[in-house]
């Protein structure tokens, strides 16, 4: 196996090529920006940092998207409820920032979240057709295969790793997957997407590639040594069985491989054995401390990212919440918690409405249905494991939000077969999101 350093140049080549393709089809440029941010090109290649590449290409991509025509319309409150609640959430974010415990500390979260908003706007404006959506999903999946390759390489080769009292965690050196919990969480959110794409895609060559993708994700997950990662993986299996119309077949298809992994992987079984009540309670306290901050008068929150500061002051415990629900309550208070909950609710509403309409159209075996199912299960798994991890401002949730809107838009286009797509289709889209 080549080392991660040997293949790193691939990200630069991919970025340049996709920016070029983005001149014709904007979604390629969005994938390029995700590569730029996620693969840390500015860290590994100083030239990117010197030219402020993330800012420069963000402006380029937004310009390209807005030149395509209807991007402003897609950003309106009336286009989809997810838009409305995201924009209100941003207002809650800045309202909480105005009274943050530490403005400089809080600004770091705001600044990172601005990059996420750029991706959201770019996705919303660039994904118009099923082909665009497929490019985006496959591109997103490929980026994570690349990112997961590094910890997978370390795990299989036994090189590197983070030494802990209970063993070794194999993680990336820097970036998105440089923490064992972050690595496990990201693998758990990608496995459902890869799995349902595997079911939905008909071409044998692509199925083999997707199967290999799943193998990489699972190996990286095992190597992370994260207890929450194991719990999330098991929850994914339960969701697959529960949502399947052929549950006995699903149990055999998903349950047996999971059981075999537990029996044959010493690393996985060792991690599973460390799951206990104390670890659960430690994560639950993150929620109670967030509620405690609210009860102490922080109705608007303590400020984005300031949870550890307030926790240290109130509870003499300066760690992050390790619980996203405690994080949103503590950081953003009552308004932010309510709005973020409604934001999540309407993402699920979009995905469920899209799936229902596809079934009504007799398209339950269509790739769009499997993408919708994969995104929905992915989000369910991520919200489940977030009882044991924070990440309120992480781009995943907001990418999924934009994708849910795009899927509903495309399903509306599939339903409207008479060729009158423009004004009538917008109304149909809005009505679907309210059903």
Secondary structure, 3 states (H helix, E strand, C coil): CCCHHHHCHHHHHHHHHHHHHHCCCHHHHHHHHHHHHHCCHHHHCHHHHHCCHHHHHHHHHHHHHHHCCCHHHHCCCCCCHHHHHHHHHHHHHHHHHCCCCCHHHHHHHHHHHHHHHHHHHHHHHHCCCHHHHHHHHHHHHHHHHHHHHHHHHHHHHCCCCEEECCEEECCCCCCCCCCHHHHHHHHHHHHHHHHHHHHHCCCHHHHHHHHHHHHHHHHHHHHHCCHHHHHHHHHHHHHHHHHCCCHHHHHHHHHHHHHHHHHHCHHHHHHHHCCCHHHHHHHHHHHHHHHHHHHCCCCCCCCCCCHHHHHHHHHCCCCCCCCHHHHHHHHHHHHHHHHHHHHHHHHHHHHHHHHHHHHHCCCCCCHHHHHHHHHHHHHHHHHHHHHHCCCCCCHHHHHHHHHHHHHHHHHHHHHCCCCCCHHHHHHHHHHHHHC
